[in-house]
Amino acid sequence: MEKIGKGLSCSSKSEVIGELVYIQTIEDVINLFDKASGKICIVEEAGITTLSPILSDLVGTVCTTGSAGSHLAIVSREFGLPCIMGIKFLTNDISSLNGRKAKIAHDGDDKGILYLLD
């Protein structure tokens, strides 16, 4: 298990495992309509609303910006999804994480940690 990022844990303190998907466009979301189950989506915009159609199928969300009051954090809380906001990745190439198995965990306080499992 390799730590790949840390940020603010903004919703459920549950630990989840899923496949990482880096969302950059609306088309990325559309492509997940029938296969979002078990995914952890990575986005760069805290106010993103494009994830709405697939949120109920995801196991978690991760965002490179934002805070506990950001739209994605609020909606993730409503869905009971673990959410890490303002994550600082230990890699410069987020797209290289696509398809990798990962775990969202928390440190017991307010920090969320993302681990690669494969």
C-alpha positions in Angstrom: 0.0 0.0 0.0 1.5 3.3 -1.2 0.3 6.7 0.1 -0.3 9.0 -2.9 -2.1 12.0 -1.5 -3.5 13.7 1.6 -6.2 16.4 2.0 -9.3 17.3 4.1 -11.7 14.5 4.9 -15.1 16.2 4.3 -17.7 13.5 4.7 -18.0 9.9 5.7 -15.2 8.6 7.8 -15.7 5.2 6.2 -12.8 3.6 4.4 -13.5 2.5 0.9 -11.7 0.7 -1.9 -12.4 1.4 -5.6 -11.0 2.0 -9.0 -9.7 5.6 -9.6 -11.1 7.5 -12.5 -9.8 11.0 -13.4 -12.7 13.1 -14.6 -11.7 16.0 -16.9 -14.7 16.5 -19.1 -18.5 15.9 -19.3 -17.8 13.1 -21.8 -15.7 11.3 -19.1 -18.9 11.3 -16.9 -21.1 10.2 -19.7 -18.7 7.3 -20.4 -19.2 6.2 -16.8 -23.1 6.2 -16.9 -23.3 2.4 -16.9 -20.0 1.6 -15.2 -19.6 4.0 -12.3 -20.2 1.4 -9.6 -17.2 1.0 -7.4 -15.3 4.0 -8.8 -13.5 6.8 -6.9 -13.6 9.9 -9.1 -10.8 12.4 -9.1 -11.8 16.0 -10.2 -10.0 19.3 -10.1 -13.0 21.6 -9.6 -14.7 21.8 -6.2 -17.9 23.2 -7.6 -18.3 20.4 -10.1 -21.9 19.4 -10.8 -21.2 17.0 -13.7 -20.8 14.1 -11.3 -24.4 14.4 -10.1 -25.8 11.7 -12.5 -23.3 9.1 -11.2 -22.8 10.0 -7.6 -25.1 7.3 -6.3 -22.9 4.7 -7.9 -19.5 5.9 -6.8 -17.7 4.8 -3.6 -15.8 8.0 -3.1 -14.7 11.4 -4.5 -11.4 13.2 -4.5 -10.8 16.8 -5.5 -7.6 18.8 -5.8 -9.3 22.1 -4.7 -12.0 23.1 -2.3 -13.0 22.8 1.3 -15.7 21.3 3.5 -18.1 24.0 2.2 -17.5 23.2 -1.5 -20.4 21.9 -3.5 -18.7 18.5 -4.1 -18.1 18.1 -0.3 -21.7 18.9 0.6 -23.2 16.6 -2.0 -20.8 13.8 -1.1 -21.9 14.2 2.5 -25.5 13.9 1.4 -24.7 10.7 -0.5 -22.6 9.3 2.4 -19.6 9.1 0.2 -16.0 9.5 1.6 -14.6 12.7 0.1 -11.2 14.2 0.2 -11.0 17.9 -0.7 -7.9 19.9 -1.5 -5.8 16.8 -1.9 -2.1 17.2 -2.5 -0.9 14.3 -4.7 2.6 12.9 -4.5 2.5 12.6 -8.3 2.5 15.2 -11.0 0.6 13.0 -13.5 -2.9 12.5 -12.1 -4.0 10.8 -15.3 -1.5 8.0 -14.6 -3.8 7.0 -11.7 -6.7 6.0 -14.0 -7.8 2.4 -13.6 -5.6 1.9 -10.5 -7.1 0.3 -7.3 -7.1 2.7 -4.4 -8.3 3.2 -0.8 -9.7 6.3 0.8 -8.9 6.4 4.5 -8.8 9.0 7.3 -6.3 9.7 10.0 -8.8 9.9 12.9 -9.1 13.6 12.7 -10.0 15.7 9.6 -7.4 14.4 7.1 -8.2 12.1 4.3 -5.5 9.9 2.8 -5.5 8.2 -0.6 -3.5 4.9 -1.0 -2.7 2.9 -4.1 -3.3 -0.8 -3.5 -1.8 -2.2 -6.7 
